[in-house]
Amino acid sequence: MTLRTVLLSLQALLAAAEPDDPQDAVVAQQYKEHPEIFRRTALHWTSVFAKGPKKDKELEDKVASLKNMGFEECCSERWIIHNVTGLRANLEQKLYGQHLVGKVVANHIQAHVRNKNPHKALALSFHGSTGTGKNHVSRIIAEALYKKGLHSKNVHLISSTKEFPHQEMLPLYKDRLRDMIEKQVKICAQSLFIFDEIDKMPSGLIDTVKPYLDYHEHLNGVNYRQAIFLFLSNAGSNAIIKHSLDHFREGKRREEIQLVDMENILAKAVINTDTKGGLWHSELIAKHLITAFIPFLPLTRKHVQDCVRDVLVTKGCYRRPKEVSQYTVDNVLKELTFNSGEEQLFSVTGCKRVAEKVDFVMLDSCKVEL
């Protein structure tokens, strides 16, 4: 078989959803398992033909087309995986102390991605203090929906403090944000936008997103209803902590805190916040365009201990969480701060600083042969 035949066959193979020839099916499986090898081969032979004395334009075009047929990330099922089962498992196994988060987030994501024609874009607003898991859950969602996770071209992480630091530049920021959303959704309707620290956004900026969350079938010929928007905020965290502490002092179990109660508390706290940014007096709230407010409760010592054990295993200090001694965990906890009155009940930074404190306490001790 000539090289020309091989390359043309490979192109036809990649274009076919179900190869008829058993041998083609084998090659297809090899391609799926080792796409980088095929990519390098295509690039190599493209270079060879370009330098050869007799250029074969048709073959050059065929080889070049291989680079864009599955090798580069695009808006297709090969790259957008919608692993809802994995999402549920990871939220259950890798998220601590957040009984109001896992199931609710997974249900909303599943309902949205399995609906080929949703009524509107999904908008989830995560609220809680530092280190309670807002960014962690966002990462789990990205990894469940996109093959490349947060590194996907279709996942857009927007840091409010980095991208929009000045209130006086609001008109420029609005244009920039509008252009970015419209450009990315035109490229891929199933885009994910993660807005971090929106409580630090200039007042009024978040309303730029309103048209894309509304119940429009199309805006200028573009359908935004398959997109997902995650808003991460510290706004309302004081109200969440107060309610959690009152609940504890009344002798009630943490797991008895109800989502409906927290949503009402959050909605009021976000509207009445002293910080005039993010969702403060936002049309997204006034027009009821936020699909759900998700409260992240403050973490107790027990939850932070679980984080410490996980980090110690991840860093290779131990093979399994149950092997970690309480003495080691306590040494790490001594480096963290807890507050909320006399009880010293909640961690000030949640799990956020656990990794760096593990590094400090363990130093060079984490060298276990796995």
Rosetta blueprint (number, residue, H / E / L):
1 M L
2 T L
3 L H
4 R H
5 T H
6 V H
7 L H
8 L H
9 S H
10 L H
11 Q H
12 A H
13 L H
14 L H
15 A H
16 A L
17 A L
18 E L
19 P L
20 D L
21 D L
22 P H
23 Q H
24 D H
25 A H
26 V H
27 V H
28 A H
29 Q H
30 Q H
31 Y H
32 K H
33 E H
34 H L
35 P H
36 E H
37 I H
38 F H
39 R H
40 R H
41 T H
42 A H
43 L H
44 H H
45 W H
46 T H
47 S H
48 V H
49 F H
50 A H
51 K H
52 G L
53 P L
54 K L
55 K L
56 D L
57 K H
58 E H
59 L H
60 E H
61 D H
62 K H
63 V H
64 A H
65 S H
66 L H
67 K H
68 N H
69 M H
70 G H
71 F H
72 E L
73 E L
74 C L
75 C L
76 S L
77 E L
78 R L
79 W L
80 I E
81 I L
82 H L
83 N L
84 V H
85 T H
86 G H
87 L H
88 R H
89 A H
90 N H
91 L H
92 E H
93 Q H
94 K L
95 L L
96 Y L
97 G L
98 Q L
99 H L
100 L L
101 V L
102 G H
103 K H
104 V H
105 V H
106 A H
107 N H
108 H H
109 I H
110 Q H
111 A H
112 H H
113 V H
114 R L
115 N L
116 K L
117 N L
118 P L
119 H L
120 K L
121 A L
122 L E
123 A E
124 L E
125 S E
126 F E
127 H E
128 G E
129 S L
130 T L
131 G L
132 T L
133 G L
134 K H
135 N H
136 H H
137 V H
138 S H
139 R H
140 I H
141 I H
142 A H
143 E H
144 A H
145 L H
146 Y E
147 K L
148 K L
149 G H
150 L H
151 H H
152 S L
153 K L
154 N L
155 V E
156 H E
157 L E
158 I E
159 S E
160 S H
161 T H
162 K H
163 E H
164 F L
165 P L
166 H L
167 Q H
168 E H
169 M H
170 L H
171 P H
172 L H
173 Y H
174 K H
175 D H
176 R H
177 L H
178 R H
179 D H
180 M H
181 I H
182 E H
183 K H
184 Q H
185 V H
186 K H
187 I H
188 C L
189 A L
190 Q L
191 S L
192 L E
193 F E
194 I E
195 F E
196 D E
197 E L
198 I H
199 D H
200 K H
201 M L
202 P L
203 S L
204 G L
205 L H
206 I H
207 D H
208 T H
209 V H
210 K H
211 P H
212 Y H
213 L H
214 D L
215 Y L
216 H L
217 E L
218 H L
219 L E
220 N L
221 G L
222 V E
223 N L
224 Y L
225 R L
226 Q L
227 A L
228 I E
229 F E
230 L E
231 F E
232 L E
233 S E
234 N L
235 A L
236 G L
237 S H
238 N H
239 A H
240 I H
241 I H
242 K H
243 H H
244 S H
245 L H
246 D H
247 H H
248 F H
249 R H
250 E L
251 G L
252 K L
253 R L
254 R H
255 E H
256 E H
257 I L
258 Q L
259 L H
260 V H
261 D H
262 M H
263 E H
264 N H
265 I H
266 L H
267 A H
268 K H
269 A H
270 V H
271 I H
272 N L
273 T L
274 D L
275 T L
276 K L
277 G L
278 G L
279 L L
280 W L
281 H L
282 S L
283 E H
284 L H
285 I H
286 A H
287 K L
288 H L
289 L L
290 I L
291 T L
292 A E
293 F E
294 I E
295 P E
296 F E
297 L L
298 P L
299 L L
300 T E
301 R H
302 K H
303 H H
304 V H
305 Q H
306 D H
307 C H
308 V H
309 R H
310 D H
311 V H
312 L H
313 V H
314 T H
315 K L
316 G L
317 C L
318 Y L
319 R L
320 R L
321 P H
322 K H
323 E H
324 V L
325 S L
326 Q H
327 Y H
328 T H
329 V H
330 D H
331 N H
332 V H
333 L H
334 K L
335 E L
336 L L
337 T L
338 F E
339 N E
340 S L
341 G H
342 E H
343 E H
344 Q L
345 L L
346 F E
347 S E
348 V L
349 T L
350 G L
351 C L
352 K L
353 R L
354 V H
355 A H
356 E H
357 K H
358 V H
359 D H
360 F H
361 V H
362 M H
363 L L
364 D L
365 S L
366 C L
367 K L
368 V L
369 E L
370 L L
